[in-house]
């Protein structure tokens, strides 16, 4: 039997993308509760607003589209909102209230920019699919990312490696949250576009003394 996290310990699903991108960024947001907007995050918020309507559903041919779908996974200890879930007619799918036949779900996550060279976006949509799988009891092989800058929709194959990355990230996120731990990281070029650069101060990371070392020195001097 898979162990489940109690509901009061569930973490925001959106944090998976932050954590895979940068563990320190995730901790600053979700452990220390710090957040700052920049032009990039503001654009992303506007893009999500276009699909933020939990009462909207539409049907086109064999596809039912639902927006702002709440999801959760007790086994991952994650909860959040899918921007869009598309339910495509399929005998392998699930029954939907008030709808004839069966439909197979697939999450669609909206992003403001373009495709990235790291798996942070893929991990987020994979986490959404894993939540849907746990809730609906049906396997999901593919999710989708829609990038606002390129106006391009990208299919994400939900491989075993990607699922393992999500499970590992969720486990580490819970460990950091329980400890109230904010890690130090090596600065990269990605730090330039991070909205938390002024809070994180990545350029000073090498000069900051760990709290444990500071306390040890104070004790020794005393």
C-alpha positions in Angstrom: 0.0 0.0 0.0 1.3 3.4 -1.0 1.8 5.8 2.0 -0.3 9.0 1.8 0.4 12.4 3.2 -2.2 14.0 5.5 -4.2 16.7 3.8 -2.8 19.4 6.1 0.7 18.6 4.8 -0.1 18.8 1.0 2.0 21.3 -0.9 1.1 23.4 -4.0 1.5 21.4 -7.2 2.8 24.5 -9.0 5.8 24.3 -6.8 7.1 21.3 -8.8 8.1 23.6 -11.6 9.9 25.9 -9.2 11.7 23.1 -7.5 13.0 21.4 -10.6 14.1 24.8 -12.0 15.8 25.8 -8.7 15.4 24.4 -5.2 16.3 27.7 -3.6 13.7 29.5 -5.6 11.1 27.0 -4.5 12.1 27.4 -0.8 12.1 31.2 -0.9 8.5 31.0 -2.3 7.0 28.1 -0.4 9.0 27.9 2.8 9.9 31.6 3.4 6.7 32.9 1.7 8.6 35.4 -0.4 7.5 36.5 -3.9 8.2 39.3 -6.3 6.7 40.0 -9.7 8.7 41.0 -12.7 7.7 41.5 -16.3 7.9 37.7 -17.0 5.7 36.6 -14.1 3.2 39.4 -14.9 2.9 38.2 -18.5 2.4 34.6 -17.2 -0.4 35.7 -14.9 -2.2 37.4 -17.8 -1.9 34.3 -19.9 -3.4 32.1 -17.2 -6.2 34.5 -16.7 -7.5 33.6 -20.2 -8.1 30.0 -19.1 -9.1 30.7 -15.5 -12.8 29.9 -15.5 -13.8 26.9 -13.3 -17.3 27.0 -14.6 -16.4 26.8 -18.3 -16.6 23.6 -20.4 -17.1 23.1 -24.1 -17.3 20.2 -26.5 -15.8 20.2 -30.0 -16.2 16.9 -31.9 -14.9 14.2 -29.5 -13.1 16.5 -27.1 -14.6 18.1 -23.9 -12.5 21.0 -22.5 -12.7 21.9 -18.8 -10.8 24.8 -17.3 -9.3 25.5 -13.9 -9.8 21.9 -12.7 -8.8 21.2 -9.1 -6.7 18.1 -8.6 -4.8 16.4 -5.8 -2.6 13.4 -5.0 -2.5 12.1 -1.4 0.4 9.8 -2.4 2.5 12.8 -3.7 1.1 15.2 -1.1 0.3 17.7 -3.8 -2.7 19.8 -4.7 -3.4 22.5 -7.3 -5.3 23.6 -10.4 -4.9 22.3 -13.9 -5.2 25.2 -16.4 -7.1 23.0 -18.8 -8.0 19.3 -18.9 -9.1 17.9 -22.2 -11.3 14.8 -22.2 -11.1 12.9 -25.5 -13.7 10.2 -26.3 -12.1 6.8 -25.7 -13.2 3.4 -24.6 -10.2 3.4 -22.3 -11.4 6.6 -20.5 -13.7 7.3 -17.6 -17.4 8.2 -17.4 -18.2 11.9 -16.9 -21.3 13.2 -15.1 -23.9 14.2 -17.7 -21.8 13.0 -20.6 -22.4 10.0 -22.8 -19.6 7.5 -23.3 -16.1 7.4 -21.9 -13.4 10.0 -22.1 -9.6 10.0 -21.5 -8.2 13.0 -19.7 -5.0 15.0 -20.6 -3.8 18.1 -18.8 -2.8 21.2 -20.8 -0.5 23.7 -19.0 -0.2 27.3 -20.3 3.3 28.9 -20.2 4.1 32.5 -21.2 7.5 32.0 -22.8 8.9 29.3 -25.1 10.2 25.8 -24.7 13.0 25.3 -22.1 16.1 23.3 -22.1 15.3 21.8 -18.7 12.4 19.5 -17.7 10.8 21.9 -15.2 7.7 22.5 -17.3 7.4 18.9 -18.3 7.6 17.9 -14.6 4.7 20.2 -13.7 2.3 18.8 -16.4 3.4 15.3 -15.4 2.5 16.0 -11.8 -0.9 17.2 -12.9 -1.4 14.0 -14.9 -0.3 11.9 -11.9 -2.9 13.7 -9.8 -5.6 13.0 -12.4 -4.6 9.4 -12.6 -4.9 9.0 -8.8 -8.3 10.7 -8.7 -9.8 9.0 -11.8 -8.1 5.6 -11.8 -7.1 5.8 -15.4 -3.6 5.9 -17.0 -2.5 9.0 -18.9 0.3 8.7 -21.4 0.5 12.3 -22.7 0.1 15.9 -21.4 0.5 19.2 -23.2 2.3 22.5 -22.8 1.1 25.6 -24.6 3.7 28.4 -24.9 2.3 31.9 -25.3 5.4 33.4 -26.9 5.6 30.9 -29.8 1.8 30.1 -29.8 2.9 26.5 -30.0 1.5 23.4 -28.3 3.9 20.7 -27.3 3.1 17.1 -26.5 4.8 15.7 -23.4 5.3 12.0 -23.1 4.8 11.0 -19.5 7.7 8.5 -19.3 8.9 6.5 -16.3 11.9 8.8 -15.9 9.7 11.9 -15.8 7.4 10.3 -13.3 10.4 9.4 -11.2 11.6 13.0 -11.3 8.2 14.2 -10.0 8.1 11.6 -7.2 11.7 12.5 -6.1 10.9 16.3 -6.3 7.7 15.8 -4.2 9.6 13.8 -1.6 12.4 16.4 -1.3 9.9 19.3 -1.2 8.1 17.7 1.8 11.5 17.1 3.5 12.5 20.8 3.0 9.1 22.0 4.1 9.2 20.0 7.3 12.7 21.2 8.1 11.9 24.8 7.0 15.1 24.5 5.0 16.3 26.9 2.3 19.2 25.5 0.3 22.1 27.5 -1.2 22.7 27.0 -4.9 25.4 27.8 -7.4 24.3 30.8 -9.5 23.5 30.2 -13.2 22.5 32.3 -16.2 18.9 31.6 -15.3 19.3 33.8 -12.2 19.1 36.9 -14.5 15.4 36.4 -15.3 14.4 35.1 -11.9 11.8 37.4 -10.2 13.4 36.6 -6.8 17.0 37.6 -7.8 16.8 40.7 -5.4 15.7 38.4 -2.6 18.0 35.5 -3.3 21.0 37.6 -4.1 22.8 34.8 -6.0 25.9 36.9 -6.5 26.5 37.0 -2.8 26.0 33.2 -2.2 29.7 32.5 -2.0 30.3 35.2 0.6 27.4 34.2 2.9 28.5 32.2 6.0 26.2 29.3 6.9 24.2 29.9 10.1 25.7 26.8 11.7 29.2 28.2 11.1 28.2 31.6 12.5 26.7 30.1 15.6 29.8 27.9 16.1 32.1 30.9 15.9 30.0 32.9 18.3 30.1 30.1 20.8 33.8 29.6 20.4 34.5 33.3 20.9 32.3 33.3 24.0 
